[in-house]
Amino acid sequence: MVKLNKIYTKTGDDGTTGLVAGPRRLKHDLRVESYGTVDETNSAIGVARLHTIELPDLDAMLMRIQNDLFDLGADLSTPEPDEPPAYEPLRIIDHQVERIERDIDLLNADLEPLRSFVLPAGSPASAHLHLARTIARRAERLMVALSRGQGERVSPTALKYINRLSDFLFVAARHANDRGRADVLWVPGKNR
């Protein structure tokens, strides 16, 4: 368990932050941006959960995902070293990806078929889940950019997880809109 007694350390006052291992990084470093945006995704899901109390199955899925996102943040904040570390770092694993895929399939099974693109609207839960989805997509873009950086490594499983997460959040947003029946659909050129 992580133990946090002192909240401020003043070590970041120079614009750097410490990763789990390795040298300090600038706070705008792509790795820090990546796990910071994963944290932002988690916070957006937390706000969405204020509106999913009457959808207990979905809420339980979201709670598991929030925990997974801390695992993903730990994964990203522990760069893979050239030499094996003395401890086993926390990494996203295939089981977490598979579980989110099962959750997508479960929620998607009884959704209304799509007839157009869905606007990020409808119920408060749906709108907040769409916001979380777009933040997750930004996290994914940052993680992909990081993975392409010289000397940087990002677990392929972590990349799969963040990709599935945005798919999950899309399906969850539709589920929260009365299983897609209350989706607000895009009408191309409607306001010309």
N, C-alpha and C positions, 0 to 999 in steps of 0.2 A: 504494500500500500504506500502511496505517496504521502509524505507528511510535510505540510506547509505551515510553519509557525510564523515566519516573518514574511510579510507581503512585499514590503519594499526593501531593496538591497542597495539601491543607488548605483549598482554596477552598469545599468543601462543608460545612465545619464549622458554618456558619450556617444549615444546613437548605435550602440552594439547590443547584442543579446547572446546568451550562451545556449548552445545546443546541448543535447545529452552528452555528446562526445565531440571532440575536435575543437578547433580554435573558435573564438567568438566570431560572429557574423554581423554585418551591418543590418540594421532593422529593415532596410528595403531590399535585402538580399532575396533572390528568387525563392530560396528554400523557406525563408521566414515568411515571405508573402504567401507561399503555398499553404503552410500549416496555419497561418493566420486566417486565410480565406476558408479553410476547412472549419476553423473555429467560428467564423462568421456564419457559415452554413448551419452549424450546430445551434447557434443562437437563434437563427431564423426558424429552425424547426421547433425550438423551445417556445417561441411565440405562437407558432401554428398550433402547438399542443394545447394552448389555452382554449382552443376552439374544437378540439377533438374529444373532449370528455365524454360526449354522447356516442362516440364511435370507439368503444373500448378495444376492439381488435386492432384497428388502425393505430390507436394511441399506444398500445403495447409494442407494435412494430416500430413506431417512431422512437419510443424510449430505448429500445435495443439499438437502433441506429445511432442515437445520441451517444451511447456508450462506445459503439464502434468508431465514431468520429474522434473520440479521444484516443482510441487505439491508433487510428490513422495519423493523428497529430504526433503521437509518440513515434510512429514509424518514420514520418517525414523529418522529425527533429533529431533522429539518430541516423546520420548518414552511414552507409555501408563503408567500413574501413577496408583498406587493402589487406590487412592482416585480420584473421578471426579475433573478435573481442574476447575478453575473459568472461563475459556474461552473455546470455542470450537476449538480444534486444527484442522488444515487443514489435511484432510485425502483423500486418493484416494477412490473414490466411484464406485459402480457398474456401473453407467452410463458411466464412462470413459472406463471401461473394455468392455462394450457392444458396445460402439462406435468404439473401435479399432477392435472388431470382425466384425462389419459391414464393416469397411474399408478393412479388410482382404478379406472378401467375395466379395466385389466389385472388388478389384484388381485381385483376383484369378479367377474370372468368365471367363476372356478371355485369360488366360495364356495357352501356349502350354502344353500339358500333359508331365509330367516328364518321361524320359526313363532311367535316371541314376541319381546319385548324381551330384549336381552342384558345380563346382569349384568356389571359390570367385574371379571371374574375369569378363571380358567382358568390358562394358562401364565404364568410370570413376565413374558415379553415382552408378552403380551396385557394383563395387569393394568397394567403400566407405560404401555403405549400408551393405554389408557383414561384413566389419570391425565393423561397429556399432552393428550388430547382435551378433558378438562374444563377444564384450564388454558387451552387455546387458545380454548375457548368464553368463558371469562372475559375473555381478551384482546379477543375480538371485541366483547363487551358494552361494555368500556371504550372501544374504538376508535369504536364507534357513538355512545356518549355524547359522546366528544370531538368527533366530526364534527358534532354538533348544537349544540356550544357556540358562543357568540357570538364571532366573529372567528377561529374555528378552522377549519382545513381538513384533511381526511384524504382521500387519493386513493381514488376509487371502486375502483381496481384493487387497492389494499392491502386494502380491505374484502372484496373478492371472494376474495383470496388467503387471508385468515385464515378465512373461511367455508369454503372448500374444504379447508383444512388439517384442520379438525375432522372433516369428512366422510372425508378420507383416513385420519386416525388411527383412526376407527371401523372402516373396512374393513381397515386394516392389523392392528388388534387381532384381528379375526375371522380374518384370514389366518394370524396367529401362533398361533391356536388350531386348528391342523390344518385350515386352510381352512374354519373354521366347525363342523367336526365335534365339536370339544371345547368349543364355546361353552357357557357356563352360562346357561340361559334363566330368565327371570322366570316364576314360576308365581303368578298373581294369587291372593291370599288363602290361600296355602299354609300359613301358620303361624297361622291364626286359632284 
